[in-house]
Amino acid sequence: MATILISSETTTRYKKFTGDISSFCSDNQIGLSIVKSSNPWIRDFAPVEIGNTNYKFIYQPYYHHTPKYREPNPPRTIEFNAHFPEITELNITADGGAILVDDSRKIILLSKAHNSPKFIAYFGDRGYTVIQLYPDPQDFTGHLDGIYRIVNKTILYSHSLDTLSNNQWHNDNIDLLKANGYNVVAISDMGELINWDLYLGMYMNFLVVEKFILIPRAKNAKASKSFHGLMEARIAIFFKSEFGLETIWINCEETIKDGGAIHCLTSMVSQKSSQIIS
């Protein structure tokens, strides 16, 4: 059974988010487990599944000192062994939230990666291709997982045309991904009846769990309630027709104000590696 992990701080701080995640898991036989942590952004420092192994990296973020984040001293060590069946710890600094892995032995680093030569050498020796994307020079968090995401072997990206399309780093990333064999699609070019920019903006902070895609729900002052209802209906049809995924909406109004949403607040123990977890 696939299991979603969230932080104990998330359950305390974000009641609506926790309620929606809990309801989804109980309704669809998905596991839910709570990791004791004072930091809600669990994706950054949780183990990352690469192949059939869960890898734990050294987590040393350089952006938590900013006023946007509440944790001046993010946790260095968290006990994950109770949630993952086996963990390989590496002396490599990496932000887990900025690592995308597909099933063809490719790893995409969405990061101004620390010690990236060491990361590339380690996984290169094990037969992986590591693709390091060009960073957004204005992104103080250092990663791009709010822009580029893998869905069923397709890399989707979302943007307002006036903010991303003229940036050379973004154009170089598209060329790099295509050169590595990926189908790269702007989500704004798909589902022509959907106003992606007004509904989701640049934020691709969703989570794919088995046959479901969990998407953040938050109010947009520029859009009416009826507009949101119409867009959500069309988005659900889009993901079902294009990818065979059932859309689930998760309330992220509180979390987005603090700088993150579903991808940032969750980690996964996949079905192929998970054990029975309480």
Helices and strands as residue ranges (DSSP letters): E 3-7, H 8-13, H 15-27, E 31-35, H 42-45, E 48-50, E 53-58, E 87-93, G 96-98, E 99-101, E 106-109, H 116-124, E 129-132, E 148-151, E 154-157, H 161-164, H 168-179, E 183-186, G 187-189, H 196-199, E 207-209, E 212-217, H 225-243, E 246-251, H 253-257, H 262-265, E 267-269
